[in-house]
Amino acid sequence: MPATNLEQLLRQSGNTVEMLRNLPAGPNVYPGVPPEFTNWRDEQAAWQKSCVLFDQSFHMAELLVDGPGAFAMLEGLAYNSFKGFVPDKAKQFAPVSPAGYIIGDVILFYLAENSFNLVGRMPAINWVMYHAETGGHDVTVSLDKRSADRPDPFGRLNYRFQLQGPNAMATLGKAIGETPPDLKFFNMCWLTIAGKQVRALRHGMAGQPGYELFGPWEDGAAVKAALVEAGREFGLRQAGGRCYSSNTLESGWIPSPLPAIYTGEELRAYREWLPADSYEANGSIGGSFVSDDIEDYYLTPWDLSYGGFVKFDHDFVGRAALERMAAGPHRRKVTLALENEDVLAAIGSQLEKGDRARFIEFPSAVYAMHPYDKVLTRDGGDAGISTWIGYSSNERKMLTLAILDEAHAEPGTEVILVWGEPDGGSAKPAVERHAQFEMRATVSPVPYVETVRKSYTDAGWRKAGAGLADA
């Protein structure tokens, strides 16, 4: 009989890794937004040199959590501290499994007393919905799924924009008719744009100043038009879906950790709760790193540079496991700057008969929902994994976000990225036949851009990567 939940699907597949690696799903897409408004090179440049407007209204799910038990439930699923967490603040929410591995990564907005909103991809949202339904908490939840999953792609409850770059504050000031409020990162306030009340979160995706702006869907067109008009004199560009995910290469945030829910008796009931068509059942894995054990794909908070935010001042799911992990050893998140010569050789192989490298898309070369490429030492030993790859026109570099063993994670260390599938793509319907290709790389800081690193440090983000806040 066809599987009706994830647990049944995994049992029928017989091998979780093989099932996820052979899924036809490609990378996450950004429906509702044109691939390019102008061209992706200039759109990338805007977030460093002028001002960029991202429309995030279509690709992120939102979960509203209300009720007297909401704070306690969410605190019990979070390893970061909730001390001082009050309305008009937000924080990263990246819950872990009972074994201490990351389930998902979203932003948690504290909207009002007993009212919260989680925004991002589905794994963390599913985890919260499960506990709301099964944990006996005095809460209600309301899911607004990403538009790609809806019969009506425009049937969203909220619009969500992000304005950032050196001229973002000037643009916002013109749009609201006054100097923007001087908020700390991940604090919120209300603004008026085009006569509409807008909720604003102080934020930034690549270290530049900015705001995330959101409100009722019916107000979105007027608010966007006002922002675009206000930004004309400040060089504002709207960013298309093609360059959107390449932003993270410069900021250092790993956007797609594999949810660590496929194993463990403690999670059986959760897998039985997840439907067979859930995100977790369709989250494709791709890349040169292959293991028969799905747990080798799981990530810890320290892998994502979130270790500094693990606080044992409260009880939460996974606490005992993280207490055991805390002393280390830990892998370290880094940026790999690929050697231009090797990147050009891989691209050049497309113009020759015979074996060729896996095609490198620009600006994002990610071709699965969860990319995992093998990183080797110069003598061929294991150094770690690469999780996100693409091209930064701003830096004129092919970059990857990688997680390396501490011994190989110092800036300046030379490593090798293995690019392409071990079977040449023969088992993946979305991947052409190719040969694996080795590209030399230099371990570099994360975030890669020096001005971004400084801004995160100044903002108190402890170099943890874009989006992370512990306000």
Sequence and secondary structure as in RCSB ss.txt:
>XXXX:A:sequence
MPATNLEQLLRQSGNTVEMLRNLPAGPNVYPGVPPEFTNWRDEQAAWQKSCVLFDQSFHMAELLVDGPGAFAMLE
GLAYNSFKGFVPDKAKQFAPVSPAGYIIGDVILFYLAENSFNLVGRMPAINWVMYHAETGGHDVTVSLDKRSADR
PDPFGRLNYRFQLQGPNAMATLGKAIGETPPDLKFFNMCWLTIAGKQVRALRHGMAGQPGYELFGPWEDGAAVKA
ALVEAGREFGLRQAGGRCYSSNTLESGWIPSPLPAIYTGEELRAYREWLPADSYEANGSIGGSFVSDDIEDYYLT
PWDLSYGGFVKFDHDFVGRAALERMAAGPHRRKVTLALENEDVLAAIGSQLEKGDRARFIEFPSAVYAMHPYDKV
LTRDGGDAGISTWIGYSSNERKMLTLAILDEAHAEPGTEVILVWGEPDGGSAKPAVERHAQFEMRATVSPVPYVE
TVRKSYTDAGWRKAGAGLADA
>XXXX:A:secstr
    BHHHHHHHHS HHHHHHT    S   TTS S SS HHHHHHHHHHSEEEEE TTT EEEEEESTTHHHHHH
TT SS  TT  TTEEEEE  B TTS B   EEEEEEETTEEEEEE HHHHHHHHHHHHHS  S EEEEE  GGGS
SSTT  SEEEEEEESTTHHHHHHHHHTS      TTBEEEEEETTEEEEEEEE SSSS EEEEEEEGGGHHHHHH
HHHHHHGGGTEEE  HHHHTTHHHHH        S SS GGGHHHHHHSBTTSHHHH  EESS   S GGGG   
TTTTT GGG   SS  TTHHHHHHHTTS   EEEEEEE HHHHHHHHHGGGSSS  B    SSB   SSEE EEE
EETTS EEEEEEEEEEETTTTEEEEEEEE GGG STT EEEEEES TTTTTT TTS   B EEEEEEEE SSSSH
HHHHHHHHTT TT  TT    
